[in-house]
Amino acid sequence: IVYNGFDEMFISGLSMGADGGVGSTYNFMADKFVKIQKLFKENKIEEEFETDDLISNVLLHSEKVSVIDCQCGINSVIVDGEVEVNMLIEQMNKSVPTKIVKQIPFRVEVEVDGVSVDNYACVNALLKGASIKVYVDESKNKSSISIEVNLLVCGSVYENVNFEPCLDAYSK
């Protein structure tokens, strides 16, 4: 079990594999840190697709996550994006590797108390990990590829406030 020490680095610690944290504000803000840890673990995206190739091995794979849009709802922030998965596969009976690129769209809704549609949000999505599994059905001459991606979605919510500037230091 690994614990992170600094409160302000809690999410960074989780992304590096920490199981929890020990910090000065965890005692009186425990509900917030428990919620952050729960949300950190929930963002899984799964995709499965078939290919007409008989795949013998996935030689390399890389993933890139992009946020396309975010908007504030009632007590939530809605994040739309996509994960691009690049795979270099080895096919049975072929000597040259083949590249497969798959775009996986996602939508994540994060609960945030007090947020309304009048607020603005700025979010970032980070890739925590990816798992690729290949199932070969030689009788149908097809392969099925299963992709599971873990994301960390974090950000800030802003409120638009109008104010009147003062013309000089003595204005009322």
C-alpha positions in Angstrom: 0.0 0.0 0.0 1.4 3.4 -1.0 0.1 6.7 0.5 0.6 10.2 -0.9 1.6 12.9 1.5 0.7 16.4 0.2 -3.0 17.3 0.0 -2.5 19.5 -3.1 -0.8 16.6 -4.9 -3.5 14.0 -4.1 -4.7 13.5 -7.7 -1.1 13.4 -9.0 -0.3 10.8 -6.4 -3.3 8.7 -7.4 -2.2 8.9 -11.1 1.2 7.6 -10.1 -0.3 4.6 -8.3 -0.9 5.7 -4.7 -3.7 3.9 -2.9 -4.7 6.9 -0.7 -3.2 9.8 1.1 -2.1 11.2 4.5 -2.4 15.0 4.7 -3.4 17.8 7.0 -6.8 18.6 5.4 -7.9 15.0 5.0 -9.5 15.0 8.5 -11.9 17.8 8.0 -12.4 17.4 4.3 -12.6 13.6 4.1 -15.8 13.5 2.1 -14.2 15.5 -0.7 -11.0 13.3 -0.9 -13.2 10.1 -0.8 -15.2 11.5 -3.7 -12.1 12.5 -5.6 -10.7 9.0 -5.2 -14.0 7.4 -6.2 -14.2 9.5 -9.4 -10.6 8.8 -10.1 -11.4 5.0 -10.3 -14.7 5.2 -12.2 -13.7 6.5 -15.7 -13.3 3.3 -17.7 -14.1 3.2 -21.4 -14.5 -0.1 -23.1 -14.7 -0.8 -26.9 -14.7 -4.0 -28.9 -14.6 -4.4 -32.6 -14.0 -7.1 -35.2 -11.4 -7.2 -38.0 -11.1 -9.5 -41.0 -7.5 -10.2 -40.1 -6.3 -13.2 -38.1 -4.1 -11.5 -35.5 -1.3 -13.4 -34.0 0.2 -10.6 -31.8 -0.1 -6.9 -30.9 3.4 -5.7 -31.4 3.0 -2.1 -30.2 0.1 0.1 -29.1 -0.2 3.7 -28.1 -3.2 5.8 -26.9 -3.9 9.5 -27.0 -6.8 11.2 -25.2 -8.4 14.5 -26.4 -11.2 16.6 -24.8 -13.5 17.9 -27.5 -16.1 19.7 -25.5 -17.1 20.4 -21.9 -20.2 22.0 -20.5 -21.7 22.7 -17.1 -25.1 21.2 -16.3 -27.1 21.2 -13.1 -24.6 19.9 -10.4 -22.4 18.3 -13.0 -19.8 18.9 -15.7 -20.2 16.9 -18.9 -17.0 16.1 -20.8 -17.0 14.8 -24.4 -13.8 13.5 -26.0 -12.1 10.7 -27.8 -9.3 8.2 -27.3 -7.2 7.5 -30.3 -5.7 3.9 -30.2 -2.9 3.0 -32.6 -1.9 -0.6 -32.8 0.8 -2.4 -34.8 -0.4 -5.9 -35.3 1.2 -9.1 -36.6 -1.2 -11.2 -38.7 -1.1 -14.9 -39.2 0.4 -15.9 -42.6 1.7 -12.3 -43.3 5.2 -11.2 -42.9 4.6 -7.4 -42.8 3.0 -5.8 -39.7 -0.3 -3.8 -40.2 -1.3 -0.6 -38.5 -4.8 -0.2 -37.0 -6.1 3.2 -35.8 -9.3 3.3 -33.8 -11.1 6.4 -32.5 -13.2 5.7 -29.3 -15.6 8.5 -28.3 -16.4 9.0 -24.7 -18.7 11.1 -22.5 -18.1 11.5 -18.8 -20.4 13.2 -16.4 -18.8 14.4 -13.2 -21.0 15.4 -10.2 -20.0 18.8 -8.8 -22.2 20.3 -6.1 -23.4 23.9 -6.8 -22.6 24.0 -10.5 -25.2 25.4 -12.9 -25.5 25.9 -16.6 -24.4 29.5 -16.2 -20.9 28.4 -15.1 -17.9 27.7 -17.3 -15.5 24.7 -17.0 -12.0 23.9 -18.1 -11.1 20.2 -18.0 -8.3 17.9 -18.9 -8.3 14.2 -19.4 -5.3 12.1 -18.7 -4.7 8.5 -19.7 -4.1 6.3 -16.6 -3.8 3.0 -18.5 -4.9 0.8 -21.3 -5.5 -2.9 -21.9 -5.8 -4.6 -25.2 -7.0 -8.2 -25.7 -7.3 -10.1 -29.0 -9.6 -13.1 -29.5 -9.1 -15.1 -32.7 -11.9 -17.1 -34.3 -10.2 -19.1 -37.0 -13.4 -20.8 -38.1 -14.8 -17.3 -39.1 -11.5 -16.0 -40.3 -11.9 -13.0 -37.9 -10.3 -11.5 -34.9 -12.0 -9.5 -32.1 -10.1 -6.7 -30.4 -11.2 -5.6 -26.9 -9.8 -2.3 -25.6 -10.2 -0.9 -22.1 -9.0 2.6 -21.2 -8.8 4.2 -17.8 -9.1 8.0 -17.7 -8.5 10.7 -15.1 -10.8 13.7 -15.8 -10.0 16.8 -13.7 -10.6 20.5 -14.1 -12.0 23.7 -12.7 -15.4 25.4 -12.7 -15.7 29.2 -13.1 -18.5 31.6 -12.4 -19.0 34.7 -14.6 -19.2 37.7 -12.3 -20.0 41.3 -13.5 -18.6 44.2 -11.6 -18.3 47.9 -12.0 -14.8 49.3 -12.0 -14.1 52.3 -9.8 -12.9 55.4 -11.6 -10.5 56.4 -8.8 -9.6 55.3 -5.3 -12.0 57.7 -3.7 -15.2 56.8 -5.6 -18.1 55.4 -3.7 
